Amino acid sequence: MPVLTLYKYRVEEMLGRTMDIDELEEWLPWLALDIEDKGPDYIKVEYNPNRPDYGTPHGIMRALKGIMGVERGAPKYKVEDSKIEVHVDQSVSGIRPYILCALVKGVRLREDLIEEIIEFQEDLHMGIGRNRRKMAIGLHDADKVTPPIKYTTVDGSFKFIPLECDSEMSITEILSKHPTGIKYSYVYRGVDRYPIILDSEGIVLSFPPIINGIYTQLSPDTRDIFIDVTGLELNTLMQTINLLTTTLAEYGGSIYSVTVYYPDGDTVVSPSLQYERIKVSIDYIKSLIGVELSLDEITESVEKARLDVSSISDKEIEVVVPPYRVDIMHPVDIVEDVMIGYGLWRLSPTLPNVVTVGAPDGFNVFKDRLSLIMVGLGFQEVMNSVLTNPEEQFVKMNLDPVDYIEVESPKSSLYRILRRWIIPRLMTNLYRSKSEDYPQKIFEIGEVVYPAGDKVIEETHLAAAVAGSKQDYTVIKAALDGFMEAIGIGDYHVVDGAHRSFIPGRVGYIVVGEEEIGIIGEIHPSVILNFQLAVPVAAFEININKLNRILSRAS
C-alpha cells in the first residue's frame, strides 16, 4: 500500500500551530492510517488505496482537522470557466479514447511541494490508473500552453523532447530506449498509431500514458497548472480530475473548468465537482456502531468526518459527500465515517455473546483440492472479478449478449454485468500477458451468475486455458484427463457439439454419466483476434457444483 512521509514543518504549516511527532503519532491511527516509521522531524504513514485523497499531506491534514475539531463539514470548491477547449480526433477512439482536462491557477509551489504532487500523481497511477493502463495524468505549466488543445494520434516516427532528455526522440525510440518508455511500452504493443496531446502551436504536452514533453514541465516558478487525464473510461477520468483539482486547491489554487469536444458530438466539461447525497437510516448507523448516538452526536460526527448533513430526522439522515471522496459508494461507508468522526478511541470493543467452534467449509476444502490438482498439472492460478462487461463476455466470444445480470449504477463501464462464464476472463488474462513466454497455462476457480426465469442462479466453475504455438485440443484434453483421474472420475466422455466461441469440429460437451458438466475445445480464430492474441488457445470449463454432487453420490 502507498506510504507517505509527513514532515513536522509541513504539518505545522497546514495546521497553523506547533505539533510534535509524538502527538501526531497519537492522532493519525484514528484516521485508519498505519504508522510505518518516525523520526524527530517526520513520520511515515501507510494509507489504504481506497482513500486516494490521503495521497498528499494536505489530504491527511484536511481529515485530521476534522476529528481534532479544527474544521468541520465538507470543504467548498468554486469552479470558473477557463474558456479552454480540447478537441478530440476520431483516430484515438480505438487506442485511448477519452481525455478530460482542467486548469488550476495560483498554486504556490516549491521544490518540496512539486515532489509531493508528483508522488500523489504516481500513487493515483498505480491505484485508480492500474499502472497507467486505465488512467494516466499529465501536469503542465499552463503559462507554456497555448489553447486550443488537440488530442490526436501520430505514427512511430513523430519526434519531440520528452522529460529527462535534452534532444528529440521519436515515439519508437522513446518506447525502446527511454527508461519510462521501456517501463510502460506494454500499453502499446501491436499498434502503429500513438496518442499525443498538442497545443495550438504544435508543442507536445504529453504522449499518454508514457511521458510528458519537456517544454511544459513544472518548476518552482509555476503558478498555473494545466491537467490532462487520459484513459479508457470517462467516470474514472472524472473522479481523477476531481481528486487532483480539489487537492491542488488545498495548495492555494483556484479551479477552472475545461471543455472537451468529442468527434461524435459529445461535449464534456471537467471537473464536475458534484457533491453526492446519500441517505442512511439512523437505526442502521446505531446498529453497526453499537452505540446509542443522539441525532446531535450523529450530525457532529458526520461533520467532523468532513462531510455535510443536508437533513436529519428520527428515521434518516441525508449526507452530502464532497467530490474528492471517491471511496464512498454505499451507506456503510457513511457509517464508517460517522465512527471516525465520533472518535474510534471512544468505542469499547466487546466479544460476541455466542461461543462457536469453527470448521472448514466442505465445499471450500473441495475447491482447494481442485486448485492443488491444477497446479500439479502445470497450470498457474489467476483470480478475476465476477464483474465484467458484455463486450468481453459475449461480443468478443462471437456470442449474442443475452440473459445476463446487469449492475445498477455501475462505477465503470468495464464492470457493469456479472459474468456468465469464466473462459472470457481467461482470454483477457492471456491478452495482458501476451508479452510473456509461451506456452502459458492458466486456470481460475470462481463464481458465475445468470438469470433463469424469475430466479438468479449462482454457480462455481473451474476454467482452464492453454496458449501457445503447439497448444491445441489434444493438450487441453490431456489436462482434462489428468484432472478427472486425479479426482477419481474415470468414466466421463466428451460429446460432439457446436459453440460459436470454438472451432467447429474441435469442441464438445463434458458429460459424466448422464449429466453434462462443462465444455472443452479450441478457441475460434476470430475470438483469438478479438482479444489481440497471435497464438492458438484451447480451454475447458466445468461446473464444479455439479462435479461435487456427482462425487458425493458416488461416495
C-alpha positions in Angstrom: 0.0 0.0 0.0 1.2 3.6 -0.6 3.4 5.2 2.1 3.5 9.0 2.6 6.0 10.9 4.7 4.7 13.8 6.8 7.4 16.3 7.9 6.9 18.3 11.0 7.4 21.6 9.3 4.7 20.8 6.7 2.2 19.7 9.4 2.7 22.9 11.3 2.3 25.0 8.1 -1.0 23.3 7.4 -2.4 23.2 11.0 -1.2 26.7 11.8 0.3 25.6 15.1 3.1 23.6 16.6 2.7 19.8 16.8 5.4 17.4 17.8 5.8 14.0 16.2 4.6 12.1 19.3 1.3 14.0 19.3 0.9 13.4 15.6 1.6 9.7 16.1 -1.3 9.5 18.6 -3.8 11.2 16.2 -3.1 9.6 12.8 -4.2 6.0 13.6 -7.7 7.3 14.3 -7.9 8.2 10.6 -7.2 4.5 9.7 -3.6 5.2 8.9 -0.8 2.8 9.9 2.4 4.2 11.3 5.4 2.8 9.3 8.3 4.8 10.8 9.1 8.0 12.6 12.0 10.3 13.4 12.5 13.5 15.2 11.1 15.6 12.4 9.0 13.2 10.3 6.5 10.3 10.4 5.7 7.8 7.7 2.2 6.5 7.3 0.6 3.9 5.1 -2.8 4.6 3.7 -5.3 2.3 2.0 -5.6 2.9 -1.8 -9.4 3.2 -1.4 -8.7 6.6 0.2 -6.7 8.3 -2.6 -7.5 11.7 -1.0 -4.9 10.7 1.6 -2.2 10.8 -1.0 -0.8 14.2 0.0 -0.1 15.9 3.4 -2.9 18.3 2.6 -5.3 15.5 2.2 -4.4 13.9 5.5 -4.4 17.3 7.3 -7.9 18.0 5.8 -9.2 14.9 7.5 -7.2 15.4 10.7 -8.5 19.0 11.2 -12.0 17.4 11.2 -11.5 14.8 14.0 -9.5 17.4 16.0 -12.4 19.8 15.7 -10.3 22.5 13.9 -12.6 22.5 10.9 -16.0 20.8 10.3 -18.1 19.9 7.3 -17.3 19.4 3.7 -14.9 21.8 2.1 -16.5 24.0 -0.6 -14.9 24.5 -4.0 -15.7 27.1 -6.7 -15.2 26.4 -10.4 -14.9 29.0 -13.1 -14.8 28.6 -16.8 -11.3 28.8 -18.3 -12.6 29.1 -21.8 -10.0 26.5 -22.9 -11.2 23.9 -25.4 -9.8 20.5 -26.2 -10.7 18.8 -29.5 -10.5 15.0 -29.7 -9.6 13.4 -33.1 -11.5 10.3 -34.2 -8.2 8.4 -34.6 -7.8 8.0 -30.8 -11.1 6.1 -30.4 -9.6 2.6 -30.8 -6.5 3.3 -28.8 -7.0 5.5 -25.8 -10.4 7.1 -26.4 -11.0 9.6 -23.5 -9.4 12.7 -22.2 -10.5 15.3 -19.6 -8.7 18.4 -18.6 -8.7 21.2 -16.0 -6.8 24.3 -15.0 -5.8 25.3 -11.5 -4.4 28.9 -11.1 -2.4 30.4 -8.3 -0.8 27.3 -6.9 2.0 28.2 -4.5 4.9 25.8 -5.4 8.3 25.0 -4.0 10.6 22.1 -4.9 9.3 20.1 -1.9 5.7 20.7 -2.9 6.3 19.7 -6.5 7.7 16.4 -5.1 4.6 15.9 -3.1 2.3 16.5 -6.1 4.4 14.2 -8.3 4.3 11.4 -5.7 0.5 11.9 -5.5 0.3 11.6 -9.2 2.2 8.3 -9.3 0.1 6.9 -6.4 -3.0 7.6 -8.5 -1.4 6.0 -11.5 -0.9 2.8 -9.5 -4.3 2.8 -7.7 -7.0 4.2 -9.8 -4.9 4.0 -13.0 -4.0 0.4 -12.8 -0.3 1.1 -13.6 -1.3 3.8 -16.1 -3.3 1.4 -18.3 -6.7 2.5 -17.2 -5.8 6.2 -16.5 -2.8 8.4 -16.7 -2.2 12.1 -15.7 -0.2 14.9 -17.2 0.6 18.0 -15.2 1.9 21.1 -17.2 3.0 24.7 -16.6 -0.1 26.4 -18.1 1.8 29.6 -19.0 3.6 27.5 -21.6 0.4 26.0 -23.1 -1.4 27.8 -26.0 -5.0 26.7 -26.4 -6.9 25.2 -28.0 -5.6 21.7 -27.3 -5.8 18.8 -29.7 -5.8 15.1 -28.8 -4.9 13.1 -31.8 -2.6 10.3 -33.0 0.8 10.1 -34.7 3.0 7.4 -36.1 6.2 6.0 -34.6 8.4 8.4 -36.4 6.9 11.5 -34.7 9.6 13.3 -32.6 9.6 15.6 -29.5 11.8 16.2 -26.5 10.5 14.1 -23.6 11.1 14.7 -19.9 14.6 13.8 -18.7 16.1 14.4 -22.2 17.8 17.3 -23.9 17.2 16.2 -27.5 14.4 14.9 -29.7 13.4 11.3 -29.7 10.9 9.5 -31.9 7.9 7.7 -30.4 9.6 4.4 -31.4 12.8 5.5 -29.7 11.0 6.6 -26.5 9.3 3.2 -26.2 12.6 1.2 -26.8 15.3 3.4 -25.2 13.8 5.9 -22.7 13.6 4.3 -19.2 9.9 5.4 -18.7 9.1 4.4 -22.2 10.5 0.9 -21.7 8.7 0.5 -18.4 5.2 1.3 -19.9 5.7 0.2 -23.5 3.5 -2.8 -22.9 0.5 -0.5 -23.2 1.1 0.0 -27.0 2.3 -3.4 -28.2 0.9 -4.2 -31.6 -0.3 -0.7 -32.5 1.1 1.6 -35.2 -0.6 4.9 -34.1 0.0 6.6 -30.8 -2.0 9.2 -28.9 -0.4 12.7 -28.5 -1.6 15.9 -26.9 -0.6 19.1 -28.7 -1.3 22.8 -28.2 -2.3 25.2 -31.0 1.4 25.8 -31.8 2.3 22.2 -32.1 4.0 21.9 -28.7 3.8 18.4 -27.3 2.2 18.4 -23.8 2.1 14.6 -23.4 2.5 11.2 -25.0 0.0 9.5 -22.7 0.3 7.4 -20.7 4.1 7.2 -21.3 5.7 10.6 -20.7 5.2 14.4 -21.0 7.1 16.8 -23.2 9.9 18.8 -21.5 8.6 22.2 -22.6 5.7 22.3 -20.2 7.2 20.7 -17.1 6.5 22.1 -13.7 9.0 24.3 -11.8 9.0 26.3 -8.6 8.1 29.3 -10.7 4.9 27.6 -11.9 1.7 29.2 -10.6 -0.9 27.8 -13.0 -1.2 24.1 -13.7 -2.9 22.6 -16.7 -4.1 19.0 -16.1 -4.8 16.3 -18.7 -6.1 12.9 -17.7 -6.5 10.2 -20.4 -7.8 6.7 -20.3 -10.4 4.1 -21.1 -13.4 5.1 -19.1 -14.9 8.6 -18.5 -16.1 8.1 -15.0 -12.7 7.1 -13.8 -11.2 10.2 -15.5 -13.7 12.5 -13.9 -13.0 11.0 -10.4 -9.3 11.6 -11.0 -9.8 15.2 -12.2 -12.0 15.9 -9.1 -9.3 14.5 -6.8 -6.5 16.5 -8.5 -8.2 19.8 -8.6 -9.6 19.7 -5.1 -6.1 18.7 -3.8 -4.4 21.5 -5.7 -7.0 23.9 -4.3 -5.5 23.0 -0.9 -2.2 24.2 -2.2 -3.8 27.6 -2.7 -5.1 27.2 -6.3 -8.3 28.3 -7.9 -10.2 25.8 -10.1 -11.1 26.4 -13.7 -13.0 24.0 -16.0 -12.1 22.9 -19.5 -14.4 21.9 -22.3 -13.6 18.7 -24.3 -15.3 18.2 -27.7 -15.5 14.6 -28.9 -15.8 13.6 -32.6 -19.3 12.1 -32.1 -20.6 15.5 -31.0 -20.5 14.9 -27.2 -19.2 17.7 -25.0 -17.8 17.1 -21.5 -16.9 19.9 -19.0 -14.5 19.0 -16.3 -14.1 19.0 -13.3 -17.7 18.4 -12.3 -17.1 18.7 -8.5 -20.6 17.4 -7.8 -21.5 16.8 -4.2 -23.3 13.4 -3.9 -26.1 12.9 -1.5 -26.6 9.6 0.3 -29.5 8.7 2.7 -28.8 6.5 5.7 -31.1 5.0 8.3 -30.5 6.2 11.8 -31.2 2.7 13.1 -28.7 1.3 10.6 -26.0 3.7 11.9 -26.7 2.8 15.6 -26.8 -1.0 14.9 -23.5 -1.1 13.1 -21.6 1.2 15.5 -23.2 -0.4 18.6 -23.7 2.9 20.4 -27.0 4.7 21.1 -25.9 8.0 19.5 -28.2 11.1 19.6 -29.1 13.0 16.5 -26.8 15.8 17.5 -23.9 13.4 18.0 -24.5 11.8 14.6 -24.6 15.3 13.0 -21.4 16.3 14.7 -19.7 13.1 13.8 -20.6 13.4 10.2 -19.3 17.0 10.1 -16.0 16.1 11.9 -15.5 13.4 9.1 -15.5 16.4 6.7 -19.0 15.6 5.3 -22.2 17.7 5.5 -25.7 17.0 6.7 -28.4 18.3 4.4 -31.3 16.9 6.6 -31.8 14.6 9.6 -34.8 13.1 11.3 -35.5 10.3 13.8 -35.5 7.8 11.0 -33.0 9.0 8.4 -30.0 11.3 7.7 -29.0 12.7 4.3 -25.3 13.2 4.0 -23.5 15.4 1.5 -20.3 13.9 0.2 -17.5 16.1 -1.3 -16.2 15.3 -4.8 -12.8 14.1 -3.6 -14.3 11.2 -1.6 -14.4 8.7 -4.4 -14.4 5.9 -1.9 -17.9 6.5 -0.6 -20.3 4.3 -2.6 -22.7 2.8 0.0 -24.4 3.8 3.2 -22.0 1.5 5.1 -19.2 3.9 4.1 -21.1 6.7 5.7 -21.3 4.7 8.9 -17.6 4.2 8.9 -17.1 7.9 8.6 -19.5 8.5 11.5 -17.4 6.2 13.6 -14.2 8.1 12.6 -15.9 11.5 13.3 -17.3 10.2 16.6 -13.8 9.0 17.6 -12.7 5.4 17.4 -11.0 5.8 20.8 -14.4 6.3 22.4 -15.6 2.9 21.3 -15.1 -0.1 23.6 -14.6 -3.5 21.8 -16.7 -6.4 23.1 -16.7 -10.1 22.5 -19.8 -11.6 20.9 -22.0 -13.4 23.5 -22.2 -16.6 21.3 -19.4 -19.2 21.5 -18.8 -21.2 18.4 -16.2 -23.6 17.2 -15.1 -23.0 13.6 -14.5 -25.7 11.0 -13.5 -25.5 7.3 -16.4 -25.4 4.9 -16.6 -28.7 3.0 -17.0 -27.0 -0.4 -14.1 -24.7 0.1 -12.0 -27.7 1.0 -13.1 -29.3 -2.2 -12.1 -26.2 -4.2 -8.7 -26.1 -2.5 -8.2 -29.7 -3.6 -9.1 -28.9 -7.2 -6.7 -25.9 -7.2 -3.8 -28.1 -6.0 -4.6 -30.7 -8.7 -4.5 -28.0 -11.4 -1.2 -26.6 -10.1 0.2 -30.1 -10.1 -0.8 -30.4 -13.8 1.4 -27.3 -14.5 -1.3 -24.6 -14.5 -1.0 -21.2 -12.8 -4.0 -19.9 -10.9 -5.4 -16.5 -11.6 -8.1 -14.5 -9.8 -10.6 -12.2 -11.5 -13.6 -10.1 -10.6 -17.1 -11.5 -11.1 -17.9 -8.1 -12.6 -17.2 -7.7 -16.2 -18.8 -6.3 -19.4 -20.9 -7.6 -22.3 -18.1 -7.0 -24.8 -15.8 -9.4 -23.1 -18.4 -12.0 -22.1 -20.3 -12.1 -25.4 -19.2 -9.9 -28.3 -15.5 -10.9 -28.3 -16.5 -14.5 -27.9 -18.8 -14.4 -31.0 -21.9 -14.6 -28.9 -25.1 -12.5 -28.6 -25.3 -10.5 -25.4 -28.4 -12.1 -23.8 -29.5 -13.5 -20.4 -27.1 -11.7 -18.1 -27.5 -9.7 -14.9 -26.6 -6.0 -15.1 -25.3 -3.9 -12.3 -27.4 -0.9 -11.3 -25.5 2.4 -11.4 -22.0 0.8 -12.2 -19.0 2.9 -11.3 -17.2 1.7 -14.5 -18.4 0.5 -17.9 -15.8 -2.2 -17.7 -17.6 -3.7 -14.7 -21.3 -3.5 -15.4 -22.5 -7.1 -15.6 -22.0 -10.3 -13.7 -20.1 -12.9 -15.7 -21.9 -16.0 -17.0 -18.7 -18.0 -17.6 -15.0 -17.7 -16.9 -13.2 -18.5 -20.2 -13.6 -14.9 -21.5 -11.9 -13.6 -18.4 -9.0 -16.1 -19.0 -8.8 -14.7 -22.6 -8.3 -11.2 -21.1 -5.6 -12.6 -18.8 -3.8 -14.1 -21.8 -4.1 -10.8 -23.6 -2.5 -9.0 -20.7 0.4 -11.5 -20.5 0.9 -11.8 -24.2 4.4 -10.3 -23.9 5.5 -13.2 -21.7 7.0 -16.5 -22.8 4.8 -19.3 -24.2 3.3 -21.8 -23.6 1.0 -20.3 -21.0 -1.3 -22.4 -18.9 -3.8 -20.7 -16.5 -6.9 -21.6 -14.6 -9.4 -20.0 -12.3 -12.0 -21.3 -9.8 -14.7 -18.8 -9.2 -18.4 -17.8 -9.3 -20.6 -17.2 -12.3 -24.1 -15.8 -12.1 -27.0 -15.8 -14.5 -30.8 -15.4 -14.6 -33.2 -18.4 -15.0 -36.8 -17.3 -15.2 -37.5 -15.3 -12.1 -34.5 -16.8 -10.3 -30.9 -15.9 -10.1 -28.5 -18.9 -10.4 -25.0 -18.7 -8.8 -22.5 -21.5 -9.5 -18.9 -22.1 -9.0 -16.9 -23.1 -12.1 -13.4 -24.2 -12.9 -12.0 -22.9 -16.2 -8.5 -23.6 -17.7 -6.8 -22.4 -20.8 -3.6 -23.1 -22.6 -2.0 -20.8 -25.2 1.0 -21.3 -27.5 2.0 -22.3 -30.9 1.5 -26.0 -30.1 -1.4 -25.7 -27.7 -4.4 -27.4 -29.2 -7.3 -29.7 -28.4 -5.0 -32.6 -27.6 -3.2 -30.6 -25.0 -6.3 -29.3 -23.2 -7.9 -32.8 -23.4 -4.8 -34.4 -21.8 -5.1 -31.8 -19.0 -8.8 -32.6 -18.5 -8.0 -36.4 -18.5 -5.3 -35.8 -15.8 -7.8 -33.7 -13.8 -10.6 -36.2 -13.9 -8.3 -39.1 -13.0 -6.9 -37.1 -10.0 -10.4 -36.6 -8.6 -11.4 -40.2 -9.2 -13.7 -39.9 -12.2 -12.8 -42.4 -14.9 -16.0 -42.8 -16.9 -16.5 -39.3 -18.3 -16.8 -38.6 -22.0 -17.0 -35.7 -24.4 -20.0 -35.4 -26.7 -19.5 -33.5 -30.0 -21.3 -30.2 -30.1 -21.3 -26.7 -31.5 -20.4 -23.4 -29.9 -19.6 -20.1 -31.7 -16.6 -19.4 -29.4 -14.8 -22.6 -30.5 -13.6 -24.1 -33.8 -16.3 -26.3 -35.4 -15.4 -30.0 -35.0 -13.0 -29.2 -32.2 -15.5 -28.6 -29.4 -17.5 -30.8 -27.2 -19.5 -31.0 -24.0 -18.1 -32.8 -21.0 -20.5 -35.5 -19.6 -20.3 -37.7 -16.5 -22.8 -40.5 -16.5 -25.9 -38.8 -18.0 -25.1 -35.3 -16.7 -23.4 -32.5 -18.7 -21.0 -30.6 -16.6 -18.9 -28.4 -18.9 -17.4 -27.6 -22.3 -14.0 -28.2 -23.9 -12.4 -27.1 -27.2 -10.1 -25.0 -29.3 -11.0 -21.2 -29.3 -12.1 -19.9 -32.7 -9.5 -17.8 -34.6 -11.8 -14.8 -34.8 -12.1 -14.9 -30.9 -8.4 -15.1 -30.7 -8.1 -12.0 -32.9 -10.8 -10.2 -30.9 -8.5 -10.5 -27.8 -5.5 -9.4 -29.9 -3.7 -12.7 -29.4 -1.4 -14.3 -32.0 -1.3 -17.9 -30.9 -3.8 -20.8 -30.6 -5.8 -21.2 -27.4 -7.7 -24.2 -26.1 -9.8 -24.2 -23.0 -12.3 -26.1 -20.8 -14.8 -25.0 -18.2 -16.6 -27.2 -15.6 -19.4 -26.6 -13.2 -17.8 -27.9 -10.0 -21.1 -27.7 -8.0 -22.3 -30.5 -10.3 -19.0 -32.2 -10.0 -19.1 -32.1 -6.2 -22.6 -33.6 -6.2 -21.5 -36.4 -8.5 -18.6 -37.3 -6.3 -20.8 -37.1 -3.2 -23.3 -39.5 -4.6 -20.5 -41.9 -5.6 -19.1 -41.9 -2.1 
